[in-house]
Amino acid sequence: MPPDFEFVNFLTRYAETLIDPSAPKRTVESIRYPNEDHHSTKPLMEGTLARKGKIMRSYNSAYYVVTPNKYLHEFKDTDVSPSPLLLPRCSDCAASQQ
């Protein structure tokens, strides 16, 4: 039995679901998703903020995005991932501080 017998059978069995090795490399910029051009997915404001900690009094930096739906999303760094740390609605925060 040849050493690659099982692997060759695997390739032929699942050829329609495996990625073609001769296909061009994909980029993040080429990814398209539903409603990506909708106005609610475009940030109103975004940037890095340094917050002072309550216990250690040291500064912690994070990347924040404010959406048109008045949500403040916190990300650990500027490489914005699809799963932000959700914070309460901005209007709720402002009302609770008054």
C-alpha distances in whole Angstrom, upper triangle without the diagonal:
4,7,9,7,10,12,12,12,15,17,17,18,21,22,26,26,24,27,26,26,28,31,34,34,37,40,42,45,43,42,45,46,48,52,51,55,57,60,59,56,58,59,63,63,60,60,59,62,63,64,66,64,67,66,65,67,64,63,60,58,57,56,58,58,61,60,63,62,64,61,60,57,56,53,52,52,52,48,49,47,47,48,51,53,55,59,62,64,66,69,69,68,72,73,72,74,77
4,6,5,9,10,10,11,14,15,16,17,20,20,24,24,22,24,23,22,25,28,31,31,34,37,39,42,40,40,42,44,46,50,49,52,55,57,57,54,55,57,60,60,57,57,57,59,60,62,64,62,65,64,63,65,62,61,57,56,54,54,56,56,59,58,61,60,62,59,58,55,54,50,49,49,49,46,47,44,44,46,49,51,54,57,60,62,64,67,67,67,70,72,71,72,75
4,6,8,9,10,12,13,14,16,17,19,20,23,23,21,23,22,21,24,26,29,29,32,35,37,40,38,38,41,42,45,48,47,50,53,55,55,51,53,54,58,57,55,54,54,56,57,58,60,59,61,61,59,61,58,57,54,53,51,51,53,53,56,56,58,58,60,56,56,52,51,47,46,46,46,43,44,41,42,43,46,48,51,54,58,59,61,64,64,64,67,69,68,69,72
4,6,5,6,9,10,11,12,14,16,16,20,20,17,19,19,18,20,23,26,26,28,32,34,37,35,35,37,38,41,45,44,47,49,52,51,48,50,51,55,55,52,52,51,54,55,56,58,57,60,59,58,60,57,55,52,51,49,48,50,50,53,53,55,55,57,54,53,49,48,45,44,44,44,40,41,39,39,40,44,46,48,52,55,57,59,62,62,61,64,66,66,67,70
4,6,5,6,9,10,11,12,14,15,19,19,18,20,20,19,22,24,28,28,30,33,35,38,36,36,38,39,42,45,45,48,50,53,52,49,51,53,56,56,54,54,53,56,57,58,60,59,62,61,60,62,59,58,54,53,51,50,52,52,55,54,56,56,58,55,54,51,50,47,46,46,46,42,43,40,40,41,45,47,50,53,56,58,60,63,63,62,65,67,67,68,71
4,6,5,6,9,10,10,12,14,17,17,16,18,19,19,22,24,27,27,29,32,34,37,35,34,36,37,39,43,42,46,48,51,50,46,49,50,54,54,51,51,51,54,54,56,58,56,59,58,57,59,57,55,52,50,48,48,49,49,52,51,54,53,55,52,51,48,47,44,43,43,44,40,41,38,37,38,42,44,46,50,53,54,57,60,59,59,62,64,63,65,68
4,5,5,6,9,10,11,12,15,15,13,15,15,15,18,20,23,23,25,28,30,33,31,30,33,34,37,40,39,43,45,48,47,44,46,47,51,51,48,48,48,51,52,53,55,54,57,56,55,57,54,53,49,48,45,45,47,46,49,48,51,50,52,49,49,45,44,41,41,40,41,37,38,35,35,36,39,42,44,48,51,52,54,57,57,57,60,62,61,62,66
4,5,5,6,9,10,10,14,15,13,15,14,14,17,19,23,23,25,29,31,34,31,31,33,34,37,41,40,43,45,48,48,45,46,48,52,52,50,50,50,53,54,55,58,57,59,59,58,60,57,55,52,50,48,47,48,48,51,50,52,52,54,51,50,47,46,43,43,42,42,39,39,37,36,38,41,44,46,50,53,54,56,59,59,59,62,64,63,65,68
4,5,5,6,9,10,13,14,13,16,16,17,19,21,25,25,27,30,32,35,33,32,34,34,37,40,40,43,45,48,48,45,47,49,52,53,50,51,51,54,55,56,58,57,60,60,59,61,58,56,53,51,49,48,49,49,51,50,52,52,54,51,51,47,47,44,44,44,44,40,40,37,37,38,42,44,46,50,52,54,56,59,59,59,62,64,63,65,68
4,6,5,6,8,11,11,10,13,14,15,18,19,23,23,24,27,29,32,30,28,30,31,33,37,37,40,42,45,44,41,43,45,49,49,47,47,47,50,51,52,55,54,56,56,55,57,54,53,49,47,45,44,45,45,47,46,48,48,50,47,47,43,43,40,40,40,40,36,37,34,33,34,38,40,42,46,49,50,52,55,55,55,58,60,59,61,64
4,6,5,5,9,10,8,10,11,12,14,16,19,20,21,25,27,29,27,26,28,29,32,36,35,38,40,43,43,40,42,44,47,48,45,46,46,49,51,52,54,54,56,56,55,57,54,52,49,47,44,43,44,44,46,45,47,47,49,46,46,43,42,40,39,39,39,35,35,33,32,34,37,40,42,46,48,50,52,55,55,55,58,60,59,61,64
4,6,5,9,10,10,12,12,14,16,17,21,22,24,27,29,32,29,28,30,31,33,37,36,39,41,45,44,42,44,46,50,50,48,49,49,52,54,55,58,57,59,59,59,60,57,55,52,50,47,46,47,46,49,47,49,49,51,48,49,45,45,42,42,42,42,38,38,35,34,36,40,43,44,48,51,52,54,57,57,57,60,62,61,63,66
4,6,8,9,10,13,14,16,18,19,23,24,24,28,29,32,29,28,29,30,32,36,36,39,41,44,43,41,43,45,49,49,47,48,49,51,53,54,57,56,58,58,58,59,57,55,51,49,46,45,46,45,48,46,48,47,50,47,47,44,44,41,42,42,41,38,37,34,33,35,39,41,43,47,49,50,52,55,55,55,58,60,60,61,64
4,6,6,6,10,11,14,16,17,20,21,21,24,26,28,26,24,26,26,28,32,32,35,37,40,40,37,39,41,45,46,44,44,45,48,49,51,53,52,55,55,54,56,53,51,47,46,43,41,43,42,44,42,44,44,46,43,44,40,40,38,38,38,38,34,34,31,30,31,35,38,39,43,45,46,49,51,51,52,55,56,56,58,61
4,6,5,8,8,11,13,14,17,18,19,23,25,27,24,23,25,26,28,32,31,34,36,40,39,36,39,41,45,45,43,44,45,48,50,51,54,53,56,56,55,57,54,52,48,46,43,41,43,42,44,42,44,44,46,44,44,41,41,38,39,38,38,34,34,31,30,32,36,38,40,44,46,47,49,52,52,53,55,57,57,59,62
4,6,8,9,13,14,14,17,18,18,22,23,25,22,21,22,23,25,28,28,31,33,37,37,34,36,38,42,43,41,43,44,46,48,50,53,52,55,55,55,56,53,51,47,45,42,40,41,40,42,40,41,41,44,41,42,39,39,37,38,37,36,33,32,29,28,30,34,37,38,42,44,45,47,50,50,51,53,55,55,57,60
4,7,9,12,15,14,16,17,17,20,21,23,20,19,20,21,23,27,26,29,31,35,34,31,34,36,40,40,38,40,40,43,45,46,49,49,51,52,51,52,50,47,44,42,39,37,38,37,39,37,39,38,41,38,39,35,36,33,34,34,33,30,29,26,25,27,31,33,35,39,41,42,44,47,47,47,50,52,52,53,56
4,6,9,12,11,14,14,15,18,20,22,20,19,21,22,24,28,27,30,32,36,35,32,34,36,40,40,38,39,40,42,44,46,48,48,50,51,50,51,48,46,43,40,38,36,37,37,39,37,39,39,42,39,39,36,36,33,33,33,32,28,28,26,25,27,30,33,35,39,41,42,44,47,47,48,50,52,52,54,57
4,6,9,8,10,11,11,15,17,19,17,16,18,20,23,26,25,28,31,34,34,30,32,34,38,38,36,37,37,40,42,44,47,46,49,50,49,50,47,45,41,39,36,34,36,35,37,36,38,38,40,38,38,34,34,31,32,31,30,26,26,24,24,26,29,32,34,38,41,41,43,46,47,47,49,51,51,53,56
4,5,5,9,10,12,16,18,20,18,18,20,22,25,29,27,30,33,36,36,33,34,36,40,40,38,39,40,43,45,47,49,49,52,53,52,53,50,47,44,41,38,37,38,37,40,38,40,41,43,41,40,37,37,34,34,33,32,28,29,27,27,29,32,36,38,41,44,44,46,49,50,50,52,54,55,56,59
4,6,8,9,12,15,18,20,18,19,22,24,27,31,29,31,34,37,37,34,35,37,40,40,38,38,39,42,44,46,49,49,52,52,51,52,48,46,43,40,38,36,38,37,40,39,41,42,44,41,41,37,37,34,34,32,31,28,29,27,27,30,33,36,38,42,45,45,47,50,51,50,53,55,55,56,59
4,7,9,12,15,19,20,18,19,22,25,28,31,29,31,34,37,38,34,35,37,41,41,39,39,40,43,45,47,50,51,54,54,53,53,50,48,44,42,39,37,39,38,41,40,42,43,45,43,42,39,39,36,36,34,32,29,30,28,29,32,35,38,40,44,46,47,48,51,52,52,54,57,57,58,60
4,7,9,12,16,17,14,16,18,21,24,27,25,27,31,34,34,31,32,34,37,38,36,36,37,41,43,45,48,48,52,52,51,51,48,46,42,39,37,35,36,35,38,36,38,39,41,39,39,36,36,33,33,31,30,26,27,26,26,29,32,35,37,41,43,44,45,48,49,49,51,53,54,54,57
4,6,10,13,14,12,14,17,20,23,26,24,26,29,32,32,29,29,31,35,35,33,33,35,38,40,43,46,46,50,50,49,49,46,43,40,37,35,32,34,33,35,34,36,38,40,38,37,34,34,31,31,29,27,24,25,24,24,28,30,34,36,39,42,42,43,46,47,47,49,51,52,53,55
4,7,10,12,10,12,16,19,22,25,22,24,28,30,30,27,27,29,32,32,30,30,31,35,37,39,42,43,46,47,45,46,42,40,36,33,31,29,31,30,33,32,34,35,37,35,34,31,31,27,28,26,24,20,22,21,21,25,27,30,33,36,39,39,40,43,44,44,46,49,49,49,52
4,7,9,7,8,12,15,18,21,18,21,24,26,27,23,24,25,29,29,27,27,29,32,34,37,40,40,43,44,43,43,40,37,34,31,28,26,28,27,29,28,30,32,33,31,31,28,28,25,25,23,21,18,19,18,18,21,24,27,29,33,35,36,36,40,41,40,42,45,46,46,49
4,5,5,7,11,14,18,19,16,19,22,24,24,21,21,22,26,26,23,24,25,29,31,33,37,37,41,42,41,40,37,34,31,28,25,23,24,23,26,25,28,29,30,29,28,25,25,22,22,20,18,15,15,15,16,19,21,25,27,30,33,33,34,37,38,38,39,42,43,43,46
4,5,6,9,11,15,17,14,16,19,21,21,17,17,19,22,22,20,21,22,25,28,30,34,34,37,39,38,38,35,31,28,25,22,20,21,20,22,22,24,25,27,25,24,21,21,18,19,17,15,12,12,12,12,16,18,21,23,26,29,29,30,33,34,34,36,38,39,39,42
4,6,8,11,15,15,12,14,17,19,20,16,16,17,21,21,19,20,22,26,29,31,34,35,39,40,39,39,36,33,29,26,23,20,21,19,22,21,23,25,26,25,24,21,22,19,21,19,16,13,13,14,14,18,19,23,24,27,30,29,30,33,34,34,36,38,39,40,42
4,6,10,13,15,12,14,17,20,21,17,18,20,23,24,22,24,26,29,32,34,38,39,42,43,42,42,39,36,33,29,26,23,24,22,24,23,25,26,28,27,27,24,25,22,24,22,19,16,16,16,16,19,21,25,26,29,32,31,32,35,36,36,38,41,42,42,45
4,7,10,12,10,13,16,18,19,15,16,19,22,23,22,23,25,28,31,33,36,37,40,42,41,41,38,35,32,28,25,22,23,21,23,21,23,24,26,24,24,22,23,20,22,21,19,16,15,14,13,16,19,23,24,27,29,29,30,33,34,34,36,38,39,40,43
4,7,9,7,10,13,16,16,13,15,18,21,22,22,24,26,29,32,34,37,38,41,42,42,42,39,36,33,30,26,23,23,21,22,20,21,22,24,23,24,21,23,21,24,22,20,18,16,15,13,17,19,23,23,26,28,27,29,31,33,33,35,37,38,39,42
4,7,6,9,11,14,14,11,14,17,20,22,21,23,26,28,31,33,36,37,39,41,41,41,39,36,32,29,26,23,22,19,20,18,19,19,22,21,22,20,22,20,23,22,20,18,16,14,12,15,17,21,21,24,25,25,26,29,30,31,33,35,36,37,39
4,6,8,9,12,12,11,13,17,20,22,22,25,27,30,33,34,37,38,40,42,43,42,40,37,34,31,27,24,23,20,20,17,18,18,21,20,22,20,23,22,25,25,23,21,18,17,14,16,18,22,21,24,25,24,26,27,29,30,32,33,35,36,38
4,5,5,9,9,8,10,14,17,19,20,23,26,28,31,32,36,37,39,41,42,41,39,36,33,30,26,23,21,18,18,14,14,15,18,18,20,19,21,21,25,24,22,21,18,17,14,17,18,21,20,22,23,22,23,25,26,28,29,31,32,34,36
4,6,8,9,6,8,12,15,17,17,20,23,26,29,30,34,35,37,40,40,39,37,34,30,27,24,20,19,16,16,13,14,15,18,17,19,17,20,19,22,21,19,18,15,15,12,15,17,20,19,22,23,22,23,25,27,27,29,31,32,33,35
4,6,8,7,8,11,14,17,17,21,24,26,30,31,35,36,39,41,42,40,38,35,32,29,25,22,20,17,17,14,13,15,18,18,20,19,21,21,24,23,21,20,17,18,16,19,19,22,22,24,24,22,23,25,27,28,29,31,33,34,35
4,6,6,7,11,13,16,17,21,24,26,30,31,35,36,38,40,41,40,38,35,32,29,25,22,20,16,15,12,11,12,15,16,18,18,21,21,25,24,22,21,18,18,16,18,19,22,20,22,22,20,21,22,24,26,26,28,30,31,33
4,5,5,9,10,13,15,19,22,24,28,29,32,34,36,39,39,38,36,33,30,27,24,21,18,14,13,9,8,10,13,14,16,16,20,21,24,24,21,21,18,19,17,19,19,21,19,21,21,18,18,19,22,23,24,25,28,29,30
4,6,8,9,12,14,18,21,22,26,26,30,31,33,36,37,35,34,31,28,25,22,19,16,12,10,7,5,7,10,11,13,13,17,18,22,22,20,20,16,17,15,16,16,18,16,17,17,15,15,16,19,20,21,23,25,26,27
4,6,9,12,12,16,19,21,24,25,29,30,32,35,35,34,33,29,26,23,20,16,14,11,10,7,8,9,12,11,13,12,15,16,19,19,17,16,13,14,12,14,13,16,15,17,17,16,16,18,20,21,22,24,26,27,29
4,7,9,10,14,17,19,23,24,28,29,32,35,35,33,32,28,25,22,19,15,13,10,9,7,7,10,12,12,13,13,15,16,19,18,16,16,13,15,14,16,15,17,17,18,19,17,16,19,21,21,22,25,26,27,29
4,5,7,10,14,16,19,21,24,26,28,31,31,30,28,25,22,19,16,12,10,6,6,5,7,10,10,10,10,10,13,13,17,16,14,15,12,14,14,15,13,16,15,15,16,15,14,16,19,19,19,22,24,24,26
4,7,11,14,15,19,20,24,26,28,31,32,30,28,25,23,20,17,14,11,8,6,5,6,10,9,10,10,12,14,16,19,18,16,18,15,18,17,18,16,18,16,16,17,14,13,15,18,17,17,20,22,22,24
4,7,10,12,16,17,21,23,25,28,28,26,25,21,19,16,14,11,8,6,5,7,9,12,11,11,10,11,12,14,16,15,13,16,14,17,17,18,15,16,16,15,16,15,12,15,18,17,17,20,22,21,23
4,7,9,13,15,19,21,24,27,26,24,22,19,17,13,11,7,6,4,6,9,12,14,13,12,9,9,10,11,13,12,10,12,11,14,15,16,13,15,15,15,17,16,14,17,19,18,18,22,23,22,24
4,7,10,13,16,19,22,24,24,22,19,16,14,10,8,6,6,7,9,12,15,17,16,14,11,11,10,10,12,10,8,11,11,14,16,17,14,15,16,16,18,18,16,19,21,19,19,23,24,22,25
4,7,10,13,16,19,21,20,18,16,12,10,7,6,4,6,9,12,15,18,20,18,16,13,12,10,9,10,8,8,11,12,15,17,17,14,14,16,16,18,19,17,20,22,19,20,24,24,22,25
4,6,10,12,16,18,17,15,13,9,8,6,6,6,7,10,12,16,19,20,18,16,12,12,10,11,11,10,11,14,14,17,19,19,15,15,16,15,17,18,16,19,20,17,18,21,21,19,22
4,7,9,13,15,14,12,9,6,5,4,7,9,10,14,16,20,23,23,21,19,15,15,12,12,11,12,13,16,17,19,22,20,17,16,18,16,19,20,18,21,21,18,19,23,22,20,23
4,6,9,12,12,9,8,5,5,6,8,11,11,15,16,20,23,23,20,18,14,15,12,13,12,14,16,19,19,21,23,21,17,15,16,15,17,18,16,19,19,16,17,20,19,17,20
4,7,9,8,6,6,4,6,9,11,14,15,19,20,24,26,26,23,21,18,18,15,16,15,17,19,22,22,24,26,24,20,18,19,17,19,21,19,22,21,18,19,22,20,17,21
4,6,6,5,5,6,7,10,12,16,16,20,21,25,28,27,24,22,19,18,15,17,15,17,20,23,23,24,26,23,20,17,19,17,19,21,20,23,21,18,20,22,20,18,21
4,6,6,8,10,11,14,16,19,19,22,23,27,29,29,25,23,20,20,18,19,18,21,24,26,26,27,28,25,22,19,20,18,19,22,21,23,21,18,19,21,18,17,20
4,6,8,11,12,16,18,21,22,25,26,30,33,32,29,26,23,23,20,21,20,22,25,27,27,28,30,27,24,21,22,20,22,25,24,26,24,21,23,25,22,20,23
4,5,9,10,14,17,20,22,25,27,30,33,33,30,27,24,24,20,21,19,21,24,26,27,28,30,27,24,22,23,22,24,27,26,28,27,23,25,27,24,23,26
4,7,9,13,16,19,20,24,25,29,32,32,28,26,23,23,20,21,19,20,23,26,26,28,30,28,24,22,23,21,23,26,24,27,26,22,23,26,23,21,24
4,7,10,13,17,18,22,24,28,31,31,28,26,22,21,18,18,16,17,20,23,24,25,28,26,23,20,22,21,23,26,24,27,26,23,24,27,25,23,26
4,7,10,13,15,19,21,25,28,28,25,23,19,19,15,16,14,14,17,20,20,22,25,23,20,18,20,19,21,23,22,25,24,21,22,25,24,21,25
4,7,10,12,16,19,22,25,26,23,20,17,16,12,12,10,11,14,16,17,19,21,19,16,15,17,16,19,21,20,23,23,20,22,25,23,21,25
4,7,10,13,16,20,23,24,21,19,15,14,10,10,8,8,10,13,14,16,19,18,15,14,16,16,19,20,19,23,23,20,21,25,24,22,25
4,6,10,13,16,20,20,18,16,12,10,7,6,5,6,8,11,11,13,15,14,11,11,13,13,16,18,17,20,21,18,20,23,23,22,25
4,7,10,13,17,18,16,14,10,8,6,5,6,5,6,9,8,11,13,13,10,10,12,13,16,17,16,19,20,18,20,23,23,22,25
4,7,10,14,14,12,10,7,6,5,6,9,9,9,11,9,12,13,13,9,10,10,10,13,13,12,16,17,15,16,20,20,19,22
4,6,10,11,10,8,6,5,7,8,12,11,10,12,9,12,12,12,9,11,11,11,13,12,11,15,16,15,16,20,20,20,23
4,7,8,6,6,5,6,9,12,15,15,14,16,13,15,15,15,12,13,11,11,11,10,8,11,14,13,14,17,18,18,20
4,5,5,5,7,8,11,13,17,17,16,17,14,15,14,14,12,14,12,12,12,10,10,12,14,15,16,18,20,20,22
4,5,7,10,12,15,17,21,21,20,21,17,19,17,18,16,17,15,15,14,11,11,12,15,16,16,18,20,21,22
4,6,9,11,15,17,21,22,21,22,18,19,17,17,15,16,13,13,11,8,9,10,12,14,15,16,18,20,21
4,7,10,13,16,20,21,20,21,18,19,18,17,15,15,12,11,9,6,6,7,9,10,11,13,15,16,18
4,6,10,13,16,18,18,19,15,16,15,14,11,11,8,7,7,5,6,8,10,10,12,14,15,16,19
4,7,10,13,15,15,16,13,15,14,13,10,9,7,6,7,7,6,10,11,10,12,15,15,16,18
4,7,10,12,12,13,10,11,11,9,6,6,5,6,9,9,10,13,14,13,15,18,18,19,22
4,7,9,10,11,9,10,11,10,6,5,7,7,11,12,12,16,16,14,17,20,19,19,23
4,6,7,8,6,7,9,8,5,6,9,11,14,16,16,20,20,18,21,23,23,23,26
4,7,8,8,9,12,10,8,8,12,13,17,19,19,23,23,20,23,26,25,25,28
4,5,7,9,12,12,10,11,15,16,19,21,20,24,25,23,25,28,27,27,30
4,5,9,12,13,11,13,16,17,21,21,20,24,25,23,25,28,28,28,31
4,6,10,11,11,13,16,18,22,22,22,26,27,25,27,31,30,30,33
4,7,8,8,11,13,15,19,19,19,23,24,23,25,28,28,28,31
4,6,7,10,12,15,19,20,21,24,25,24,26,29,29,29,32
4,6,10,11,15,18,18,20,23,23,23,26,28,28,29,32
4,7,9,12,15,17,18,22,21,21,24,26,26,27,30
4,6,9,12,14,15,19,19,18,21,23,23,23,27
4,6,10,12,14,17,17,16,19,21,20,21,24
4,7,9,11,14,13,13,16,18,17,19,22
4,7,8,11,10,9,13,14,14,15,18
4,6,8,7,7,10,11,11,13,16
4,6,5,6,9,10,11,13,15
4,5,5,6,9,10,11,13
4,5,5,6,9,10,11
4,5,5,6,9,10
4,5,5,6,9
4,6,5,7
4,6,6
4,6
4
